[in-house]
Amino acid sequence: MNLTDIPTLTTAQMIEVDRAMIEDYHIELIQMMENAGRSLAELSRRQMGGTVKDKSVVVLCGSGGNGGGGMTAARRLHNWGAQVTVALSKSVEEFRSVPAHQLDILQRMNIPIVESASLPVAVDLILDAVIGYSLSGSPRGRAADLIHWANMQTAPVFALDTPSGLDTNEGLAYEPTICATVTLTLALPKQGLLNPKSTIYVGELYLADIGVPSELYEKMGISMPPLFVEQDIIRIKL
């Protein structure tokens, strides 16, 4: 679908979408997270030729909602036969609320959870779910280490919602920023992803349905076309 047919969101508008989903429509964060992670896993399988069986997949996860979506994708890919390793940008003890719940599921499934120094040498696919639209300045600490590691690999990198390190409002790339092969953005495209300077970080852009009611967009003054009538993941032609 051409970009001219699709509305875009500023970071502030996306924050309002998430708030309204939870507070006004009682669509909880864990539901949105599940939809995001399922879509990322499905797109990964599709892009890997229809199967991830026996593929080595590393999922880079932050401690926020973006990381929770990544952990959901990790769980699904594991169930589909992939050899999944999860690397966290913070210690296990620092995870809270719904992301902590997602992490607990992975631990109960015995999916390997490692630090960046212990990441596999041979990788078929990397999923970036370190930082979403809540980015504030340059990534630091373990988050920066994971981004640097991903950018040094030859495997394709699929970013969830936005490449970690890229500002979703202006498209400013901080140091470091993930150079994604594919970006699967959620709900509607974020304004910063469309900056021509962002192209080298975004790669191919896809959009996933996470269940935002059309009525919510209408209340925000956004005219929402029926984007997901035929499928819940669509390719956006920039």
C-alpha positions as CSV (number, residue, x, y, z in Angstrom):
1,M,0.0,0.0,0.0
2,N,1.2,3.5,-0.8
3,L,2.1,5.8,2.1
4,T,-0.1,8.5,0.7
5,D,-3.1,6.3,1.5
6,I,-2.2,5.9,5.2
7,P,-2.3,8.4,8.1
8,T,0.8,8.9,10.2
9,L,1.2,9.5,13.9
10,T,3.4,11.8,16.0
11,T,5.0,10.3,19.1
12,A,2.5,12.3,21.2
13,Q,-0.4,10.9,19.2
14,M,0.8,7.3,19.7
15,I,1.1,7.9,23.4
16,E,-2.5,9.0,23.4
17,V,-3.6,6.0,21.3
18,D,-2.0,3.7,24.0
19,R,-3.6,5.6,26.8
20,A,-7.0,5.5,25.2
21,M,-6.8,1.9,24.4
22,I,-6.2,1.0,28.1
23,E,-8.2,3.7,29.9
24,D,-11.1,4.3,27.5
25,Y,-11.6,1.0,25.7
26,H,-10.2,-1.4,28.4
27,I,-7.9,-3.1,25.8
28,E,-5.1,-4.0,28.1
29,L,-1.4,-3.6,27.4
30,I,-0.9,-7.4,27.5
31,Q,-3.4,-7.7,24.6
32,M,-1.6,-5.1,22.5
33,M,1.7,-6.8,23.4
34,E,0.5,-10.2,22.3
35,N,-0.8,-8.7,19.0
36,A,2.5,-7.0,18.3
37,G,4.6,-10.0,19.2
38,R,2.5,-12.4,17.2
39,S,2.7,-10.1,14.1
40,L,6.5,-9.8,14.5
41,A,6.8,-13.6,14.7
42,E,4.5,-14.1,11.7
43,L,6.4,-11.6,9.6
44,S,9.7,-13.3,10.6
45,R,8.4,-16.7,9.5
46,R,7.2,-15.2,6.3
47,Q,10.4,-13.4,5.5
48,M,12.5,-16.5,6.3
49,G,10.8,-18.5,3.6
50,G,7.8,-19.8,5.5
51,T,9.5,-21.7,8.3
52,V,11.8,-20.8,11.2
53,K,12.5,-24.5,12.2
54,D,16.0,-24.9,13.4
55,K,16.9,-21.3,12.6
56,S,19.0,-19.5,15.2
57,V,17.1,-16.4,16.3
58,V,18.3,-13.8,18.8
59,V,15.7,-11.5,20.3
60,L,17.0,-8.2,21.8
61,C,14.5,-7.0,24.5
62,G,14.2,-3.9,26.6
63,S,12.3,-3.7,29.8
64,G,9.3,-1.7,28.4
65,G,6.4,-2.5,26.2
66,N,8.6,-2.9,23.2
67,G,10.6,-5.6,24.9
68,G,7.4,-7.3,26.0
69,G,6.4,-7.6,22.4
70,G,9.8,-9.0,21.5
71,M,9.4,-11.6,24.2
72,T,6.0,-12.6,22.9
73,A,7.6,-13.1,19.5
74,A,10.4,-15.1,21.0
75,R,7.9,-17.5,22.6
76,R,6.0,-18.0,19.4
77,L,9.2,-18.6,17.3
78,H,10.4,-21.1,19.9
79,N,7.1,-22.9,19.6
80,W,7.5,-23.0,15.8
81,G,10.9,-24.8,16.1
82,A,13.4,-21.9,16.1
83,Q,16.5,-22.0,18.3
84,V,15.7,-18.8,20.2
85,T,18.0,-16.8,22.5
86,V,16.8,-13.7,24.4
87,A,19.2,-10.9,25.4
88,L,18.0,-8.3,27.9
89,S,19.0,-4.7,28.1
90,K,18.5,-4.7,31.8
91,S,18.9,-7.3,34.6
92,V,15.9,-9.6,35.2
93,E,15.3,-7.9,38.6
94,E,14.6,-4.6,36.9
95,F,11.7,-5.8,34.9
96,R,8.2,-4.8,36.2
97,S,4.5,-5.2,35.4
98,V,3.5,-6.8,32.0
99,P,7.1,-7.1,30.6
100,A,8.1,-8.9,33.8
101,H,5.1,-11.3,33.2
102,Q,6.3,-12.0,29.7
103,L,9.8,-12.6,31.0
104,D,8.5,-15.0,33.6
105,I,6.8,-17.1,30.8
106,L,10.1,-17.3,28.9
107,Q,11.8,-18.5,32.1
108,R,9.2,-21.2,32.7
109,M,9.7,-22.3,29.1
110,N,13.5,-22.6,29.6
111,I,14.2,-20.3,26.7
112,P,17.8,-19.1,27.1
113,I,18.2,-15.6,28.5
114,V,21.7,-14.2,28.2
115,E,23.8,-11.1,28.4
116,S,25.4,-9.6,25.2
117,A,28.7,-11.2,26.0
118,S,27.1,-14.7,25.8
119,L,25.3,-14.2,22.5
120,P,25.6,-16.9,19.8
121,V,28.3,-16.5,17.1
122,A,26.2,-17.9,14.3
123,V,22.8,-16.2,13.9
124,D,20.1,-16.5,11.2
125,L,17.8,-13.7,12.4
126,I,17.9,-10.9,14.9
127,L,14.8,-9.2,16.3
128,D,15.2,-5.7,17.7
129,A,12.8,-4.9,20.6
130,V,15.1,-2.9,22.8
131,I,13.5,0.6,22.7
132,G,10.2,1.8,21.2
133,Y,8.8,5.3,20.8
134,S,9.7,6.1,24.4
135,L,13.3,6.7,23.4
136,S,14.9,9.7,25.3
137,G,18.4,10.5,24.0
138,S,21.1,8.1,22.9
139,P,20.8,4.5,24.0
140,R,23.2,3.7,26.9
141,G,24.6,0.8,28.8
142,R,23.4,-2.7,27.8
143,A,20.9,-1.2,25.3
144,A,23.8,0.4,23.4
145,D,25.8,-2.8,23.6
146,L,23.0,-4.8,22.1
147,I,22.5,-2.3,19.2
148,H,26.3,-2.3,18.5
149,W,26.3,-6.1,18.5
150,A,23.3,-6.3,16.1
151,N,24.9,-3.9,13.7
152,M,28.0,-5.9,13.5
153,Q,26.2,-9.1,12.4
154,T,25.5,-10.2,8.9
155,A,22.1,-11.7,9.7
156,P,18.9,-9.7,8.9
157,V,17.6,-7.5,11.7
158,F,13.8,-7.0,12.1
159,A,12.8,-4.0,14.3
160,L,9.6,-3.9,16.2
161,D,7.7,-0.6,15.8
162,T,10.9,1.4,15.3
163,P,14.6,0.7,15.0
164,S,16.1,1.2,18.5
165,G,17.9,4.5,18.7
166,L,15.7,6.2,16.1
167,D,13.4,9.1,17.2
168,T,9.9,8.4,16.1
169,N,8.9,12.0,15.9
170,E,11.7,13.7,13.9
171,G,13.5,10.7,12.5
172,L,16.7,11.6,14.2
173,A,19.2,8.7,14.5
174,Y,21.0,8.7,17.8
175,E,24.3,7.0,18.4
176,P,23.9,4.0,18.2
177,T,20.8,3.2,16.1
178,I,19.8,-0.2,14.8
179,C,20.2,-0.5,11.0
180,A,17.2,-2.7,10.3
181,T,16.5,-4.9,7.3
182,V,12.8,-4.7,8.1
183,T,10.8,-2.5,10.5
184,L,7.3,-3.7,11.6
185,T,5.6,-0.6,12.9
186,L,2.4,-0.8,14.9
187,A,-1.1,0.7,14.7
188,L,-0.1,3.5,12.2
189,P,3.3,4.5,10.9
190,K,5.2,6.9,13.1
191,Q,6.1,10.2,11.6
192,G,9.9,9.9,12.1
193,L,10.1,6.6,10.2
194,L,9.2,8.5,7.0
195,N,12.0,11.0,7.1
196,P,14.1,10.2,4.0
197,K,17.2,10.2,6.3
198,S,15.7,7.4,8.3
199,T,15.5,5.0,5.3
200,I,18.9,3.4,6.0
201,Y,17.8,2.5,9.5
202,V,14.2,1.5,8.8
203,G,14.7,-0.8,5.7
204,E,11.5,-2.3,4.4
205,L,8.5,-0.9,6.3
206,Y,5.5,-3.0,7.3
207,L,2.5,-2.1,9.4
208,A,0.7,-4.5,11.8
209,D,-2.8,-4.3,13.2
210,I,-2.8,-4.4,17.1
211,G,-6.5,-3.9,17.4
212,V,-6.9,-0.2,17.7
213,P,-10.7,0.6,17.3
214,S,-11.5,2.9,14.4
215,E,-13.7,4.9,16.8
216,L,-10.6,5.8,18.8
217,Y,-8.9,7.3,15.7
218,E,-12.1,9.2,14.9
219,K,-12.2,10.8,18.3
220,M,-8.6,12.0,17.6
221,G,-9.7,13.5,14.3
222,I,-7.8,10.9,12.3
223,S,-9.6,9.4,9.2
224,M,-8.7,5.7,9.2
225,P,-9.1,3.8,6.0
226,P,-9.8,0.0,6.2
227,L,-6.2,-1.0,6.0
228,F,-6.5,-4.5,7.5
229,V,-9.5,-5.8,5.7
230,E,-7.6,-8.5,3.9
231,Q,-4.6,-9.1,6.2
232,D,-3.3,-7.8,9.5
233,I,0.3,-7.2,8.2
234,I,0.8,-4.9,5.2
235,R,3.8,-3.6,3.3
236,I,4.1,0.1,3.0
237,K,5.7,1.5,-0.1
238,L,7.7,4.6,0.7
